């Protein structure tokens, strides 16, 4: 009688199954090895195998290890693009993300940062241009191979005031180690540099981390 310990069946999925030469006569019925009782029995036996002392010591050492502050993911931000600049704001101030909507201009208000008011889910918010505040050319864009680009409105809140911020593209939420944030480069334009608390590297992007309290203070001033 053949058992799971038999050399005929051990790792048969790698030899005659989907990861091997696919000569197993059970494939016609099961389509994939994961649907086969042999594979299931091997998995069950693996879960029930005896655990030796070295295995226990290895995992005990793993969970005793203190995380290095430089690798601890202790912060998160929402990453978005304005013009050619990838920027971020802390997730703690984010209320919602909404489709782009055309703002309605306000009479007798001429500040460049104030686009007007916009309706998001039945609530009216002041629509503010971060591009105008930061000195970014919003007409510039970047190529994005293999993905669609959709402009969005970010609804954020500072103190007791909420704002809708148009952005050209949305990357999403990124978790990162605050110890890895670098100082802004001296080559960044002065208008933007003033509002950055640092620069975060993520994937192939260099993301400007916006100083949320300073941004909020400046936008609130615009409404006065």
N, C-alpha and C positions, 0 to 999 in steps of 0.2 A: 504494500500500500504506500502511496506517495504522500508525504507530509510537507508542511510549509518549510521544514528545515532541509528538504531534499534539494540537491543542486539543480534538479529539473525545474523547480518552481521559484527558487530564490531569485528575485529580480527578473522574473520572466518578462515583465512589462518592458524592461530595457533590452531584452534579447530578441524575443519573438512577438512583443506587443507593439503598441503605438510608437514607442521610442526605439524599437529595434527593427527587425526586417518585416514585421507585420505578418508573419507566417502562422500565427496562433489561430487554431480553428474556432476559438471562442469569439473572435472579433466580429464575425459575421452576425452573431446574435447580440453582442454587447456594444458594438460600435467603438467603444473606448474602454481601456483597461480599468478606469475608475468605476465602471459599472459592473465589473466582474467580481464574483465572490472570492476568488483567489486574492485579488488586490485588497478587498475589504478585510479578509482574514489576516493578511500580512500586516495591514495597518493596525488591526486590533491587537495582534501579537506584539507589535512594536510598542503600543501604548502600555501593555501589561508586562513588559520586560522588567527584569530586576534592575534596580538602580544601585550601582556600586558606590563605594565611599569617595572615590576620586571625582565622580560626577557631582556628588553633593558638595564636596569641597570647592569645586570649580564655580558652581553657581552661588554658593555662600560668599565666596570672594567677590564675585561680580556684584552682588547686591550690597556688599559692605563698602564698595568703592564710592568715594565722594566725588560728585561731578565737578569737573573743572568749570569755574565761572565763565571761561571763554567759550564753552560749548553748551552751557545751559540755556535752553530756549525760554527765556523769561519775559519776552515781550512779543507783541504782535501789532501789525499795521495793515492798512488797506493800501495797496499799490495801484496807482493810476497814472495816466499820461496826459500832459497838457503840452501841445506843440510837439517838440521832440524830447521833452524832459519827462523822465519817469520820477514820480514823487510819491510820498506816502504820508498818511496821517494815522495817528493811533486808533485802533479799533474801538477804544473806550468812548470816543466822541461820535462814532458813527451811529446814526439812527436808521437809515435805510438807503437802498439804491433803487433808483427809479429810471424809467425810460426818459430820453431827452424830450424836453417840451420847450416851446417858444415862450420866452418871458414877455410880459406886458409892461411897456415902459411907464414910468411914473412921471407926471408933469412936474416941472420945476426942480428936478433932481438930475444933476449933470456929472456926478462923480463917475469916473471911468470904471471903477470896480463894481458899481451897482448897475446890473443889467435891467432890473425891474422886479416884478413879482411873478411867481410861477405857482401853478396849482399842482400839488402832488398828493394824490389820494384824497382829495377833498379839502386839504389844508393849504393855505396860501403861505409861501415863504419868500423872503427876499432872495433874489437870484444874484449871486455875486461872482465876479470873474477873478479867479486866482491868477489867471494869465496876466491881467492888467495889473494886479497887485505886485506880482513877482517880476514883471518886466519880461515875460515870455511871449514870443511871437506865436500866437495860436494858429496861424495859417500854415505853419510848418507841420510836416507829418513824417512818419517813419514807415518803412516797408515791413509788412508782417506776412511772411510766407506761410501758407498752410493754415491760416486762421482768419476768421472774420473779425472785423473791427466794428464795434457799436459804441457810439457816444452815450454817455449816461449822465444822470444827475445824482450827486451824492448829497444826502441830507445829513448834516452834522450839527452838533449842538455844543456851544460854549456858554457856560454859566446858564442864564435863563433864555438865551436867544438861539434860535435855529436858523440855518442858512441852507440854501440849495446851491451847490457848486457844480457847474457843467465841466465835464472832463471828456477828452477825446477818445479814451480807451481805458478799459479796466482790466488789470491783471488778476486781482483777487487778494485774499488775505495771506500774509506771509508771517510765519513765526520765526523769530531770530533771537540770537544772544546779544543783549545790549552791550556786552563787552567787546563785540566785534565791530561796532559802529565806528567809522573813521571820521576824522575832521574833514570839513569840506575843502576841496582843492582850491588853491589861490586863483586858478584860471576860470572858476565859475563866475558868471556875471554878478556884479555887486548887488543888483536888485534882488536876485534870487539868494545869493550867499547870506544876506542879512537875515533871511527867514529860515535858514537851515540849522538844525541842531547837529547834523552829521550826515554821513553817506553810508549806505548799506549796500553790500555786494550780494546779489542773489541771482543764481543761474548766470546768464550772460549780461545782466543789467547792473548798472550803478544807479541806485535809487536815492534821491535826496529826501532825507527825513525832515519834514517840516516841523518847525517849533509851534506846536498847537496853541499854547497860550498867547504867543505873539501874533499869530495869524488871527486868532479870535478877537484879540484887542483891536487890531487894525480894521477888521471887518465891522466890528461894533461901532468904531469911530465913524466909519463911512455912513452909517445909518443916522447919525445925529444931525 
